[in-house]
Amino acid sequence: MAAALRRAGNHVAQLLKSHVNIFHQCGFIGDSWINGSCIDPTLGLSDEQKQIQKVAIDFARNEMYPNMAKWDQEEIFPLDVMRKAASLGFGAVYCREKYGGTGLSRMDASIIFEALSQGCTSTTAYISIHNMCVWMIDEFGNDELRQKWIPQLASMEKLASYCLTEPDHGSDAANLTTSAKQKGDHFIINGAKAFISGGKDTDMNLVMCRTGEKGPKGISCILVEKGSPGLSFGKKEKKVGWNSQPTRAVMFEDCKVPMSNLVGQLGDGFKIAMRGLNGGRVNIASCSLGAAQSCIELARDHVKVRKQFGKHLENFQHLQFKIAEMATKLVVSRNMVRMAATALDKNWPEKVALCSMAKYFATEECFKICNQAVQIHGGYGYLKDYAVQQYMRDSRVHEILEGTNEIMRVLISRDLLEDGDRKYS
């Protein structure tokens, strides 16, 4: 019996050894079989956009993917690699060049985040949140804040966190209770924020606070620097995925912040938060696209090498159908995301609904793709030697953050059913 168990163990070890390179040799955009296929992400892009995409995918292949599993398993926040990404212009993608940004479009940003996400979805998701924060300062901040922060954030020498969600107010963000009272030339902030990406490890927090009446019109956006008196952080949360970025609660106890750190005007906070989230939703959906693209490529590789019943899995029609469905879902999702990015670039009045549609549809369908890739891999898909499980874990939370997918449906139905001007657009 012992000898049989050893033989079985050796057999499994040999199988793992033969397959483990799949983790380190995932297909990438630009590989010969992908170009010209129905899931080719270069389809419809201009030559300039293809060049931007190539820079991003080369970075993902060389700097991110080889480290993806280690960052996940050891919970490493890869500052050095993120700063290398920033040196390519990925730290402030759609901020104005005159303040230190890269000056690209929302479509360009979507292309970049999709490509980077193939290398590590979790790390790319943080980079996308950081970009959203930098844009808020660029769009709504005063010149003093822009000049002080945007160059440092664009290089990612300084990092940003977005603080909207509270322990008791997630989807109900308009009724948040973190307060900021004016005292002399300072705000005194009290309250707490929950599930903050980068919490404690970042250098500044864009905090939505109540400075006035109940409801959205009483909310303001205040920049709180790391080290501000009264600012503290909760424990580092243990998460299913997104382990290459820390998540903590952020607490304020008589936290003293200069009034000059107000972003926009008093009462503008909810508008700023929602406008930021329009882009954030496209960004996070783009991250889901990258995870799904990689999972289809990995599933394709697997069915070509794995045999059952004397033939390769690619010869089983039900698996052919599954891969066809996965590819179709990816292409439809990508088209929706790119249309939403175009809506932002061209300021279409329907942009809020289109961003909501893209976010809920792409994040749900791309998670299904990742989950199906795990299923196609069988037992191997549940092992951490295989990348598909990490893409699945990292993409699941995309259905929750930047507004839950239930809230996305509310926004879409509101656009269709309510008369009058579209709010917070």
C-alpha angles and dihedrals in degrees: 000000000000091000091050091051091050091050090049091048092050090049092053091046091053091049091050091048091052092049103035092085087067086075091057097038104050115159114259137196106278095039110130099248093049095053108086094012123121091256095050104136092205091070111122095006125130120242089256092052090049089054091050089049092050092053090051096046093047089053091048092049097046106031107024114028096055088055100037097099094045093050089051098045096041095037094235120174098211102216094162094054093044089053089051087053089050090053086064091054098263097121097075103013101164100029122110118273094225090068095042102274127129094245098220128143130260088252090055090049091052091052091049096048092047090053095045091048090065086065096046123343095196096052092044091051090057091048088053092052090048089052091052090055093048090051091053090057091045093049102038109014125100120252092261092058092043094051094044100045114022098067091048092045093045090057090042089231080126122038131208137217128199114223115193108114118083131193090257100026119057111132088011091067095145089070097051115148107204101122134209116195122191115239115172108308094338140075118231108210126199128176141058140268125208136214095013114177111228092009111175092001094071129078102226139022127209100215126193107215137175109248098158146003126357118279132032097316092064095059125100133184117236128182110226116193124216109263095033111150110261095023116124140157139225128232121297105266122236107230139186090233141349088073095151089070124055120236122200143154114258117216132196122198111175086326108187117217129168114252087231086073091070109122110216118338131320107282094023095101100097092046090050092048094050095045090049090050093054088067092035090059092053089047096051091044087053089054088054090053091056093050091049093047091054092046093053090049092049092047090050091051091048097052089050094057104029118087131199128171090007099303140079117270090240088072094062109096096212089059090047088054092049093052090046090053092048091051093048093050090050095051093046090048092049092050091051092049093048092049089052090049089051089050089057093046092050095036095234112187088233093058097110092055093042092051089049092049092049093047098050097039098043096043093049097044094042091051088053089052092052091046091050090051088057089051092050089053090054115198091350090063090064093056122094089228086076122072097214093078091054094050088050094050094044095049098047095079091056088082089061109038130069085035120330117266088248089060089048088060090050091054092048093049091046090055090053102038107034122078125218135041120346108247128226093010 
